[in-house]
Amino acid sequence: MSTTPLPGGTWTLGDMTVTRFGYGAMQLAGPGVMGPPADRDGALAVLRTAIDLGITHIDTADAYGPRITNALIREALHPYPDSLRIATKVGATRDEQGGWPPARRPDQLRRAIDDNLEALGVGTLDLVNLRLGDATGPQPGSLSEAFETLADLRRQGLIRHLGVSNATAEQVAEARSIAPIVCVQNMYNLAYRHDDELIDRLAAENIAYVPFFPLGGFSPIQSESLEAVAQRLNTTPMSVALAWLLQRSPNILLIPGTSSVTHLRDNVAGAGIRLSREDVAELENIGAQV
């Protein structure tokens, strides 16, 4: 295992301490997150390298593939290191067209939990996020039936901690009224900052925020601005975006995904750059550009 500290240090999810720099396994599946990877040995190597680098937080879902990334995680890492925490998601399935139809009925959620337990080879899932909304983003509506189902499975000992994903602020509040949550996983980056207020509120409550798509949703003008900052710092736009997220708030946990060992190492190294106040001010102006 690497002796070099990971950028960002650690965060505590309930009673679990994880590295703020984690790894998202979504890209280990085939194109469109469907089917097996083109390079199975390469996918296994990425997972093992993540552990070697000291990463203790892996994000997955049984819908990735489907049933591909969980199988790879088990093959590469089981029996799991004592320090490793695996977060998974339920609430959506896959169709033959590669879509993500919702699967949030109680029977569907119970089946999904059983599938994750079996695929990962564990008796209890460390963290389960309820996936809400759709491919366009969060959608309003009550999550009570679905989240109460997960809360009941948690009481049964099948789940250690709960979170929500692709959720509105109102749904986050509703979830917290039903059972404790340790994280919220939403789209957020320099250009897409709809959750600024939510992040600060969660930080005050010691609840983690896990952004996905660190470079998603950028306009051409915004991308040019980010590229200019990256060139000045002699690094990549991804490195700048990840470093900014780590500096944005201490409760932000990163789960950048890649199917390449080289890119994984580059992401870890790049996220360790330190942005000056002038850099941060320039970057935060990106969100105001159209």
C-alpha positions, 0 to 999 in steps of 0.5 A: 500500500502507498505510504503517500497520503491521499489528497483530502484526508479522511471523513467519517460516515456514521461510524466508518472512516473513509478517504475523501478521495474514493473511486467510482466503479461505474466505468469498469462496465462496458460501453453505456455501462452495459456488459463486461469490460473490454479488458477484464484484467485491466479492470481488476488491476484498477481496483487493486491499484485503488487499494494499493494507493490507500483508497478506502471508499469504492462506489458501485451499483448492481445496475452497472453492467448490470451485475458486472462491477460488483462481480469485478469488485468481489473477484479483485478484492474479496476478502476485503481489507478491514479498512475498505467501505463499499457504497452501492445504489438501489432504486433503478434497474436497466432495460435492453435499450440501456435505459435506467427505469426506476425500481423503487417498489418495496419488493424491487428494493428488497430484491436489489439488496439481496442481489448486492449482498450476494454479488459482493459476498457480504452479510451487510452492505456498508452504505446504500444510497437510494437513487431518485429522479431520472436521467435528467436529474432530481425530480420532486416527489415523496420517497417515503415508501422506498426509504422506509423499506430501506430503513426497515432493512437497515434495522434487520442488519442488512444495511449499515448506513443509508444515503440518497442520490439524485435527490432534491433538498426536500427529499433529503429532508424527508429521508432524514425524517425517516432514518439517519443518512450519512451522505447525499450523492448528486451532480455537482461541479464548478459549472453546476452548482445548484447544491451550494446551499445544501452542501453547506447545510450538510457540512454543518450536520456532519453529512457527506456530499458525494458529487458525480460528473466533476466535468459534466455540463460545462459549456464551451466557454466554461471549458475554455476557462477551466483549460486556461487555469489548468494550463497556467498550473501545468496540470489537467482540467480534471485535476483542477476540477477535483482539487477545487471540489476537495477545497470547496468543503471538507464534507465533499467526498470524491468518486472519480471513475476510470478504467485505466490504472494510469488515469487513476494514478493521475487523478489521485496525484492531480487532486493533490494540487493546492489552489491559491485564493486567486485560482479559486476566485477565477474558477468560481467565476466559471459557474457564472459564465454562459 
